[in-house]
């Protein structure tokens, strides 16, 4: 029970992750789509994006340290050595790099690739959520208590799901994903560029300047005391809405780019004359 109580909020929530999967699917090459279908047994990339959260307890037993894969606890108010917030490579950036390499490794087993796919499509989104790459001695905002629209929550959950639900306002996940791709088509290639560390650094800067910086009363380093309750106005959510949309679109672009690069090795004998993988041709 104590372990459950101390679990951090999940990045984007299921709704946000599915949106990134829906949008990313439309950015995949035919070759990548065929590889995804073969590994997942379907083309439902959206539901697969939530697998890592849904199986968090089982993974903690089979892969000790996996709970730390979802974030990089980069300090908000001080510099820190990478090893201090990514001990033994157990953080989002290092795990994303490792599992991306597994996807393109011809020596990796099918089972390893299946797990790697589920990890990659989740963490490329996690790392683009600002509070998954920032820590203010409050577990990425989990201990920063706030009230929003008259209800108690915390800063992390506010960014994960509360503001997104308000932003959707009845729009379907699929329609929202399509709108993101339409609105940000010119920026997607640039947003997909860079490394996981670049994405984490960007998220950390957004957390400092906006997620914390635009809270009532502002924010300056050194850090505030974790656990201080803020009454967050609706104006905060309205101001952060463009940021949420940008970060969700970036997540989709980064998922797709990572998969397209990983699956680009399947050519020639691995595909038919149209460039499609055979039904069971994934090594």
N, C-alpha and C positions, 0 to 999 in steps of 0.2 A: 504493500500500500504506500509506503514512504517513497519507493521508487516512482510510482505513478504520480504522486503529488509533486515530485521534483522534476518531472519531465518538462522540458521547455515546449513552448508553442511550436507548431509546425509551419514551415515556410509556405506562404501563400494560402495555406489551407487547401483542401481537396479541389475546391472550385478554381482557385488560381492555377494550380498545377494542371488541371484538365484543360484550361484555356491555353496554356503554353503548349500542351501536347497537340491540341487541335490546330493551332496556328503552325507549329513546327512541321506537322505532317504535310502541309501544303507547300513547304519549302524544301522537302526532300527530293532528291533525284529518284528516277524510277529504280535505279540500282539499289539505293538505300531503302526504298519502300519494300522491295522484294526481300532484302536481308532482314528488315524488321518483321515482316510477315512470317518469315521462316523461323525466327527466334521466338516470337511471341505466340505463334500459332494463329494470329489474327492481325488485322491492321489497326487495332484499337490502341493507338499510341496514347490517346488521352487518358484512358483508365490506367494504363501501365505507368504513367507518371506518378501515381499515388502509391504504387506498390511498396516503395521503401518506407513510407510512413505507416502503411497498414501492417507491415511485417516487422516493425521496429523491435518488438519484444523478442521475437524468434531470432532475429539477426543478432541481437545483443548476446544471445547464448552461443550461436554458431560462429559469430565474428566479433569477439570482444573488442570494444573500442568503437564499434560501428555507430553508436549514438553520437559520437563526435564528428562523424562524416558530414553532418548537415550544416556546419558553420565554420568560420574562421573567427575566433575571438580576438580580433585586432583591437587593441586598446583605443578608445576614442580620444583620450587626452594625453597620451604619451607614446613614445616610440617603444617598440619591443622587438626582440629577436624572433625570427620566424619559428624557431624551435620551441619558444615559450608558449606560443598560442597554437602550435601545430605539433604537439609532442608525438614523436615516432610516426610522423606522417599521417596522424589521425585527425584530419580536418577536411573541409570541403575541397580546397584547391588541390591538395596532394592526392586525395582519393579520386577526384575527377581526372587528373592527369594519368594516374595508374590505370584506371578502368577504361579510359579512352584508348590507351595503348593495348589493353587486353582485346578490345574489339577488333583491332587491326592485326593482331598477332596470330599467324597461321598455326602456331603450335598450341594455342590455348584451346581448351576443351569446349565443347558446345555448352556445357553447363556453366562454365566460367564466363562465356560470352553472353549467355542469357542474363546472368546476374549483372554483368558489366553494363549491359544495355539499360536495365532498370535503374542502375545507379546513375549512369551518365545523364539520362533524361530527367532525373529528379534534381541532381546536384547543380546542373547548369542553370536551373531555375532558382534553386535555393541561394546560390551565390550572388544572384542579381537582386535579391531582396535585401535592402540596405541593412536591416537589423540582423542579418545572418553573417555580416562581415564587420560587426562593431560590438564592442563591449565597454560599458561604462560602469563596471563593477556591479552590473545588474542582470547578468546572463542575457545579454542582447535585448534588453528592454523587458524581459519577463518579470523582473522585480520592480519595474517602474509603473506603479499603480496609477491608473487614470479613470476618469468617468467620461463617457461619451454618450450623448443623447440620453442622459439621465441614468445610464447603466454602468456599473463597474466593470472594468476590464484591465488590461495592461498594455503598455506601448507596443510590445511585440505582436500581441493578438490583434491590436488595432490595425497594424500594417498587414498582417497575414490574411485577415479575412473580413474584419468588421467594415473597414472603409471600402473594400472591394464589393461587398454585398450592396452597400449604398450606391456605389458607382454603377453597378449593373442595373439596379432598379427594374427588375423584370425582364431585361434583355437575356436571351438564351446565351449559354456559353459559346455555342458555335457561331452565333451572329456576332458576339463580341470579339471572338478570335478573328473572324473575317474582317471586321472593321479595323482591328489593329493592323492587319496586313495591308489593307487598303490605305489607311492613313499614313503609315510609316514606310511604305515601300521604298522610297528613295534612301532611307537611312539604314535599312536592314543589313546591307553588306558591311557597312562600316561598323555597326554595332556587333556584328559577328566576329570581327577581327580581334586580335589580341590574345592574351593568355588568361587562364583562370586567375592568376595573380593580378593581372590588370583589371579584371572584372571585380575582384574582391576589393582592390584599392579604390575603384570608382564607387562601389557600394559604401565603403567606409566613409568616403568624403560626403556622400549624399546623406548618410546617417548623421554626421556631425552638423552639416549645414542646414538640413531640412527636418529629418525625423525628430531630432532633438532640438535643433536650432530654432525651429518655428513653434515650439511648445510655448504656452502662455508664460510670459516672464523671460523668454529667451533662454539661451544656454551659452555659457562660456566655460572654458577649462580654467582651473581644475574642476573636476566633475562635481555634480550635485550629489547629494546623498541619495542612494538608491532607496526606493520605497516611498518617496514623497508623492503624494497624490495630486494630480493635476486635473482640473476640469477642462477637458479639451472641447473647444467650440466646434460647431459645424463648419465654421469658416476654415479651420485647419484641414478638415477632410476635403473641402472644395479646393483649397490651395495645393494639396498633395495629389489630387486626382490626375493631373497630367504626369506626375512622377510615376504613379502606379501604372499608368498606361504605357509609359516609356519602358519601365523595367519589365513588364510582362512581355512586351514586344521584343525587347533585348533577349529575354529568356528563350523565347521561341527561336529567334535567329541563332542563338548560341547552341541550342540543342541541335538544330538542323545542320549547322556548319560542322559541329563535332561529328555527327553521324555521317554526313556526306564525305568528310575526310577519312573517317575510319573505314567506310565501306567502299571507298574508291578503288581499293586493290582488287575487287572482283571484276575481272575482265577476261576476255578470251574464252578459255575452256570452262570458266565458271558461269558463263551466261549464254543465252541463245542469241540468234541473229538480231533480235530486237534489244539486246542488252539486259534482258530479264534473267534473274537467277532461276534455276530449276527449283521445283517444289521442295526438294530436300538437299539442295546443293550447297548449303552453308557449311563450311568446314569447322 
